[in-house]
Amino acid sequence: MAQSSNPQTLNFNQVKYSVEQIKYWLNNFNVDVFVFYNHFSSNGNPNPAMQLCCYVLNSSGYLNPNSPDILESTLGNVLKVDCVNLTANLVNGSAMSAYLQQNPDCNYLLFTPSMFDNCQVMYIIQAVKLSDTQTTPGNGSLNTNPSPPATAMVDVEML
C-alpha cells in the first residue's frame, strides 16, 4: 500500500516591535546591530507560526543574552514556506536610528516576512502608529539583512 505524502510547511507571522523598547536600546547603549532570530512558541495555538526575538549587540557583546526581546505577533500576513534556512536577520543600529528619526510619531515597527534568495526569510519593516481604532503607516521602509550571507548592512529604503 502506497503511503500518501503530507507536505510540511512552516508559517511565519507578521510581528511588531515597540518603538519605545528600540529607543531604550538606542538611547542608553552604543548599539551596533539588532540581531533577529526565529522564535517559536505554540501557546496552545493549533496553527503556530514562527515569530522573532531580538538580541542587541555592541562592541562589548550582546546586551541581552539571557532575555531577548520577544516581538509580538499581529496574526497577520502569514508567510507559508516549504523550503527554509533558519538564519539570523540583521539591522544596523545607525540605520534603525535614522529610520525612527524619519518616523517620530510611530509607536511600532511591523516586520512582514518575505522570501529572500536561497530559501531564506527576510523581513520588510514598516513604521506605524497603532491605536485602538486605526493603523497609520509611517514613511519609507527598512529591510532586514539575512545572515549569512550578510556582507553589508542595509540602509533605509524610501518608497
Phi, psi and omega per residue, in radians:
M1 nan 2.233 -3.134
A2 -1.340 2.415 3.093
Q3 -1.465 2.478 3.071
S4 -1.415 2.488 3.129
S5 -1.471 2.524 3.129
N6 -2.203 1.525 -3.081
P7 -1.052 2.422 -3.137
Q8 -1.732 2.442 3.043
T9 -2.224 2.746 3.079
L10 -2.074 2.316 -3.097
N11 -1.789 2.495 3.089
F12 -2.158 2.190 3.139
N13 -1.544 2.681 2.878
Q14 -1.251 2.423 -3.127
V15 -2.280 2.853 3.107
K16 -2.208 2.586 -3.119
Y17 -2.205 2.223 -3.104
S18 -1.156 2.223 3.086
V19 -1.087 -0.587 3.105
E20 -1.013 -0.761 3.129
Q21 -1.195 -0.717 3.121
I22 -1.090 -0.765 3.127
K23 -1.124 -0.582 3.062
Y24 -0.982 -0.859 -3.133
W25 -1.116 -0.824 -3.075
L26 -1.169 -0.643 -3.077
N27 -1.420 -0.367 -3.052
N28 -1.937 -0.179 -3.095
F29 -2.480 2.694 3.083
N30 -1.495 1.434 -3.026
V31 -1.301 2.209 3.041
D32 -1.562 -0.825 -3.024
V33 -2.581 2.433 2.907
F34 -1.649 2.156 -3.088
V35 -1.942 2.021 -3.096
F36 -1.802 2.172 3.088
Y37 -2.008 2.765 3.082
N38 -1.203 2.499 3.138
H39 -2.332 2.329 -3.128
F40 -2.234 2.238 3.032
S41 -2.625 2.039 -3.068
S42 -1.296 -0.546 -3.134
N43 0.795 0.633 3.111
G44 1.366 0.018 3.139
N45 -1.274 2.214 -3.136
P46 -1.208 -0.312 3.106
N47 -2.228 1.162 -3.068
P48 -1.196 2.725 3.131
A49 -2.349 2.763 3.079
M50 -1.210 2.489 3.042
Q51 -2.139 -2.850 3.108
L52 -2.238 2.633 2.895
C53 -2.181 2.729 -3.048
C54 -2.175 2.222 2.971
Y55 -1.842 2.532 -3.102
V56 -1.983 2.264 -3.009
L57 -2.136 2.365 2.948
N58 -2.360 -2.990 -3.025
S59 -1.104 -0.357 3.118
S60 -1.586 -0.070 3.111
G61 2.115 -2.875 3.134
Y62 -1.269 2.339 -3.118
L63 -1.510 -0.367 -3.119
N64 -2.369 0.953 -3.020
P65 -1.144 -0.462 -3.092
N66 -1.806 -0.097 -3.124
S67 -2.587 1.293 3.129
P68 -1.144 2.707 3.029
D69 -1.257 2.224 3.093
I70 -1.680 2.079 -3.132
L71 -1.351 2.443 -3.040
E72 -1.477 2.337 3.122
S73 -1.234 2.446 3.036
T74 -1.711 -0.099 -3.099
L75 1.056 0.429 3.116
G76 -2.129 2.817 3.043
N77 0.881 0.997 3.117
V78 -1.304 2.257 3.036
L79 -1.699 2.219 3.115
K80 -1.913 2.213 -3.119
V81 -2.298 2.656 3.058
D82 -2.015 0.000 3.059
C83 -2.440 2.101 -3.104
V84 -2.675 2.446 2.943
N85 -1.831 2.068 -3.094
L86 -1.444 1.613 -3.109
T87 -1.971 2.899 3.064
A88 -1.295 2.770 3.029
N89 -2.167 2.322 -3.042
L90 -1.995 2.569 2.951
V91 -2.382 2.168 3.119
N92 -1.079 2.391 -3.125
G93 -1.027 -0.689 -3.140
S94 -1.222 -0.596 3.082
A95 -1.172 -0.702 3.114
M96 -1.109 -0.765 3.139
S97 -1.089 -0.788 3.135
A98 -1.096 -0.698 -3.140
Y99 -1.129 -0.732 3.113
L100 -1.157 -0.598 3.101
Q101 -1.142 -0.521 3.090
Q102 -1.327 -0.238 -3.057
N103 -2.313 1.082 -3.012
P104 -1.165 -0.366 -3.097
D105 -1.644 -0.052 -3.093
C106 -1.433 2.559 -3.126
N107 -2.003 -0.133 3.088
Y108 -2.497 2.704 2.917
L109 -1.932 2.218 3.064
L110 -1.633 2.311 3.110
F111 -1.914 1.934 -3.115
T112 -1.838 2.115 -3.092
P113 -1.216 2.548 3.113
S114 -2.620 2.711 3.127
M115 -1.448 2.419 3.058
F116 -1.941 3.125 3.107
D117 -1.016 2.733 3.005
N118 0.987 0.720 3.075
C119 1.057 0.571 3.097
Q120 -1.825 2.493 3.089
V121 -1.672 2.304 3.008
M122 -2.086 3.020 -3.135
Y123 -2.251 2.402 3.009
I124 -1.677 2.139 -3.059
I125 -1.757 2.254 3.134
Q126 -2.240 2.161 3.053
A127 -1.270 2.399 3.124
V128 -2.485 2.723 2.948
K129 -1.881 1.967 -3.131
L130 -1.760 2.353 3.008
S131 -2.327 3.133 3.136
D132 -1.139 -0.420 -3.023
T133 -1.961 -0.302 -3.093
Q134 -2.752 2.853 3.037
T135 -2.099 2.127 3.135
T136 -1.946 2.049 -3.128
P137 -1.255 2.623 3.082
G138 -1.565 -2.761 -3.092
N139 -1.743 2.339 3.026
G140 1.180 -2.962 3.088
S141 -2.623 2.947 -3.140
L142 -2.389 2.423 3.119
N143 -1.885 2.517 2.980
T144 -1.333 2.821 -3.110
N145 -2.044 1.825 -3.137
P146 -1.043 2.425 -3.090
S147 -2.370 2.231 -0.125
P148 -1.210 2.802 0.309
P149 -1.783 0.367 -3.030
A150 -0.732 1.990 3.114
T151 -1.979 -0.295 3.108
A152 -2.587 2.564 3.123
M153 -1.286 2.549 3.128
V154 -1.438 2.658 3.105
D155 -1.929 2.992 3.135
V156 -1.133 2.340 3.047
E157 -1.830 2.265 3.087
M158 -1.623 2.315 3.118
L159 -1.375 nan nan
